[in-house]
Amino acid sequence: MATLPKTLSKTPSFSFPTTKQWVNIIIKGLFYGALIGGALFFLFPLAWMIGTSLKTIQEVQQAQLNLFPSKAQWENYDKIFHEAEFYRAYVNSVFIVTMVLLGTVTSVSLVAYAFSRLQWRGRNIVFALMMGTLMLPYQATLVPQYVLFFELGWLRTFNPVTLPGFFAGGASLVFLLRQFMMTLPKELDEAAMIDGANPLQIWWFITMPLSRPAIATVSVFLFVGQWNNLLQPLIYLQRSELFTMPIYVAQKNNLQESPIPWQDIMAASVLFVIPVLVVFLLTQRFFTESITLTGSKG
């Protein structure tokens, strides 16, 4: 009769976890439980917004806490989709965000490249002066900026919102990119200069591709900040056909209307938040990588 090999004839032995292993299992369980609880806590406002957007006006006015409606009212979204102001505000917001991203990322990356990769007299002094502007509150420059744009004849146009981004506005963004660029080996620039590349070519073909995580992070900050920007468009645009999505959502909160249609406000807010969620999900990997690497050198 054939016998099984020794390796197959042995039955696997089972051993209970030791005390140390039990402690590690409990700690991991508590850690993941805390993470899940925190995630649910921070997702609750989003779930509340979505649920309210699908309720009737009677359900919204109820005193008890009901996260989701008894029956989804998709007519709340259909009503918004039939408003011409919604599409106009969405197009305006997309146009402004695109122009701000294009101008700001390009100008900020050039300034950060000059501060991190080029050697020139007074560089540290200029950098310190630029960082000092972070202590200046935005409200202190609001009136001078308004007077400047009024004298230029830019009011009631997109120019006050889009064009400043082409002049490297945002010292914090410059600092973030500068810190990341300082982690790149200087030998890359030296090798490119030996091959005959000028500083602009080095910036475009070497520094920018290697700085994609930091650029993605800056782009997310710019997108979220500009997409949610209410104050500047409200001050400078001054025409209904130029209004953006934040103004469109704010206008739905009409205090003179009773009862306030919170279901319509929340439906517009859900459509307003979707692009932010999509952008964050697409750039999350670069965002995490940038936070990990930025500031590790320099």
C-alpha positions in Angstrom: 0.0 0.0 0.0 1.4 3.3 -1.0 2.3 5.7 1.8 1.9 9.5 1.6 5.0 11.6 1.8 5.9 12.9 5.2 5.1 16.5 4.2 1.5 15.5 3.2 0.9 13.0 6.0 1.4 15.7 8.7 -1.8 17.4 9.8 -1.5 21.2 10.2 -1.3 22.2 13.8 -3.4 25.0 15.3 -2.1 27.2 18.0 -4.1 29.9 19.8 -2.7 33.5 19.6 -0.4 34.4 22.4 -1.2 37.3 24.8 1.0 39.7 22.9 -0.8 38.7 19.6 -4.2 39.2 21.3 -3.0 42.7 22.4 -1.9 43.6 18.9 -5.3 42.3 17.4 -7.2 44.4 19.9 -5.1 47.5 19.3 -5.6 47.1 15.5 -9.3 46.6 16.0 -9.6 49.8 18.1 -7.5 51.7 15.6 -9.6 50.6 12.6 -12.8 51.2 14.5 -11.7 54.7 15.3 -10.9 55.3 11.7 -14.3 54.0 10.5 -16.0 56.1 13.2 -14.1 59.2 12.1 -15.0 58.6 8.5 -18.7 58.2 9.2 -18.6 61.4 11.3 -17.1 63.4 8.5 -19.3 61.8 5.9 -22.5 62.6 7.8 -22.8 66.2 6.5 -22.5 64.9 2.9 -25.1 62.2 3.6 -27.4 64.7 5.2 -27.0 67.0 2.2 -27.9 64.3 -0.3 -30.8 63.0 1.8 -32.2 66.5 2.2 -32.0 67.2 -1.5 -34.4 64.3 -2.1 -37.0 65.3 0.5 -40.2 67.1 0.1 -40.7 70.5 1.8 -42.9 68.8 4.4 -40.2 66.3 5.4 -37.6 69.1 5.6 -39.7 71.0 8.1 -40.1 68.0 10.4 -38.5 68.3 13.8 -37.2 64.7 14.1 -34.0 63.6 12.5 -34.5 61.7 9.3 -31.4 61.2 7.3 -33.1 59.9 4.1 -36.5 60.6 2.7 -39.4 58.2 2.7 -39.5 58.5 -1.1 -36.8 60.1 -3.2 -38.0 63.3 -4.9 -35.9 63.4 -8.1 -38.0 66.3 -9.2 -35.8 68.6 -7.1 -32.9 67.9 -9.4 -35.1 68.0 -12.5 -36.2 71.5 -11.5 -32.6 72.7 -11.4 -31.7 71.0 -14.7 -34.5 73.1 -16.3 -33.0 76.4 -15.1 -30.9 78.3 -17.6 -29.1 80.1 -14.7 -27.7 76.8 -13.5 -25.9 76.0 -16.7 -24.7 79.5 -17.1 -23.3 79.6 -13.6 -21.6 76.2 -14.1 -20.0 77.3 -17.4 -18.8 80.5 -15.7 -17.3 78.6 -12.8 -15.5 76.1 -15.1 -14.1 79.0 -17.2 -12.8 80.9 -14.2 -11.3 77.9 -12.5 -9.6 76.8 -15.8 -8.1 80.3 -16.3 -7.0 80.5 -12.7 -5.4 77.1 -12.7 -3.6 77.8 -16.0 -2.2 81.1 -15.0 -1.5 80.4 -11.3 0.2 77.0 -11.8 2.4 78.4 -14.6 3.5 81.6 -12.8 3.8 80.0 -9.3 6.0 77.2 -10.7 8.3 79.7 -12.4 8.7 81.7 -9.2 9.3 78.5 -7.2 11.9 77.4 -9.7 13.7 80.7 -9.5 13.8 80.5 -5.7 14.9 76.8 -5.5 17.0 76.1 -8.6 18.6 79.4 -9.6 21.4 81.3 -7.8 21.0 85.1 -7.9 21.8 88.0 -5.7 19.2 88.9 -3.1 17.3 85.7 -3.5 16.8 85.0 0.2 15.8 88.6 0.9 13.2 88.6 -1.8 11.9 85.2 -0.6 11.6 86.5 3.0 9.7 89.5 1.7 7.3 87.3 -0.2 6.7 85.1 2.8 6.0 88.2 4.8 3.0 88.9 2.7 1.3 85.8 4.4 0.9 88.0 7.5 -1.1 90.6 5.5 -4.8 89.8 5.8 -6.9 89.6 2.6 -9.3 92.2 4.0 -6.5 94.8 4.1 -6.0 94.6 0.4 -9.6 94.4 -0.6 -10.3 98.1 -1.0 -7.0 99.0 -2.8 -7.7 96.1 -5.3 -11.2 97.3 -5.9 -10.0 100.8 -6.6 -7.3 99.4 -9.0 -9.7 97.3 -10.9 -12.2 100.2 -11.1 -9.5 102.5 -12.6 -8.6 99.8 -15.1 -12.3 99.4 -16.1 -12.3 95.7 -15.2 -15.5 95.7 -13.1 -18.4 93.7 -14.4 -15.9 91.4 -16.3 -14.0 88.2 -15.5 -10.6 90.0 -15.5 -10.4 90.8 -11.7 -11.0 87.1 -10.9 -8.9 85.4 -13.6 -6.0 87.7 -14.5 -4.3 88.1 -11.1 -3.5 84.4 -11.2 -1.0 85.0 -14.0 1.2 87.1 -11.6 2.1 84.3 -9.1 -0.5 85.2 -6.5 -0.2 83.0 -3.4 3.0 82.9 -1.3 2.0 79.7 0.3 1.7 77.9 -3.0 5.2 79.2 -4.0 6.6 77.9 -0.7 5.0 74.5 -1.2 6.5 74.1 -4.8 9.8 75.6 -3.7 10.2 73.1 -0.9 9.4 70.2 -3.3 11.7 71.4 -6.0 14.6 71.7 -3.5 14.4 67.9 -3.0 15.3 67.3 -6.7 19.0 66.5 -7.4 20.9 69.6 -8.6 22.9 67.2 -10.9 19.9 67.0 -13.2 20.1 70.8 -13.9 23.9 70.6 -14.3 23.7 67.7 -16.8 21.0 69.6 -18.8 23.1 72.8 -18.9 26.1 70.8 -20.2 23.9 69.5 -23.0 23.0 73.2 -23.8 19.7 73.6 -22.2 18.7 77.0 -20.9 16.9 77.6 -17.5 13.4 77.7 -19.2 14.0 74.4 -20.9 15.2 72.9 -17.7 12.1 74.2 -15.9 9.7 72.8 -18.6 11.4 69.5 -19.5 13.0 68.4 -16.2 11.7 70.3 -13.1 8.0 70.3 -14.1 7.6 66.6 -14.9 9.4 65.7 -11.7 7.2 68.0 -9.6 3.9 66.5 -10.7 2.9 65.4 -7.1 3.4 69.0 -5.8 1.8 70.5 -8.9 -1.2 68.2 -8.4 -1.5 69.3 -4.8 -1.3 73.0 -5.7 -3.9 72.4 -8.4 -6.3 70.8 -5.9 -5.9 73.7 -3.5 -6.5 76.2 -6.3 -9.4 74.3 -7.7 -11.2 74.0 -4.3 -10.5 77.5 -3.3 -11.6 79.1 -6.6 -14.6 76.8 -7.1 -15.8 77.8 -3.6 -14.9 81.4 -4.1 -17.9 83.6 -3.3 -16.5 87.0 -2.3 -14.5 88.0 -5.3 -17.1 87.1 -8.0 -19.8 88.8 -5.8 -17.8 92.0 -5.6 -16.4 92.3 -9.1 -18.7 90.5 -11.6 -21.9 92.4 -10.7 -23.9 91.0 -13.6 -26.2 88.0 -13.4 -24.9 86.5 -16.7 -21.4 86.4 -15.1 -22.4 84.8 -11.8 -20.7 81.6 -10.7 -22.0 78.5 -8.9 -21.4 79.8 -5.3 -23.5 82.9 -6.1 -26.1 80.7 -7.8 -26.4 78.5 -4.6 -26.4 81.6 -2.3 -29.2 83.1 -4.3 -31.4 80.1 -3.7 -31.2 80.8 0.0 -33.8 83.5 -0.2 -34.7 84.7 3.3 -37.8 86.5 2.0 -39.3 83.2 0.8 -41.2 81.2 3.4 -40.7 78.4 3.9 -37.1 78.3 2.7 -36.8 75.6 0.0 -33.9 73.7 1.6 -34.4 70.7 -0.6 -33.6 72.9 -3.7 -30.7 74.5 -1.9 -29.3 71.1 -1.0 -29.9 69.7 -4.6 -27.9 72.6 -6.0 -25.2 72.1 -3.3 -24.9 68.4 -4.3 -24.3 69.3 -7.9 -21.9 72.0 -6.8 -19.8 69.5 -4.7 -19.5 66.8 -7.3 -16.6 68.3 -9.3 -14.6 68.8 -6.0 -15.0 65.1 -5.1 -14.1 64.0 -8.6 -10.9 66.2 -8.6 -9.9 65.0 -5.2 -10.4 61.3 -6.1 -8.4 61.7 -9.3 -5.5 63.5 -7.6 -5.4 61.8 -4.2 -2.4 59.7 -5.0 -0.3 62.7 -6.1 -1.7 64.7 -3.1 -0.5 62.1 -0.6 2.9 61.7 -2.3 3.5 65.5 -2.3 2.6 65.8 1.4 5.1 62.9 2.1 8.0 64.4 0.2 7.5 68.2 0.6 9.7 69.6 3.3 11.9 66.5 3.6 14.9 68.5 2.4 16.0 72.1 2.1 
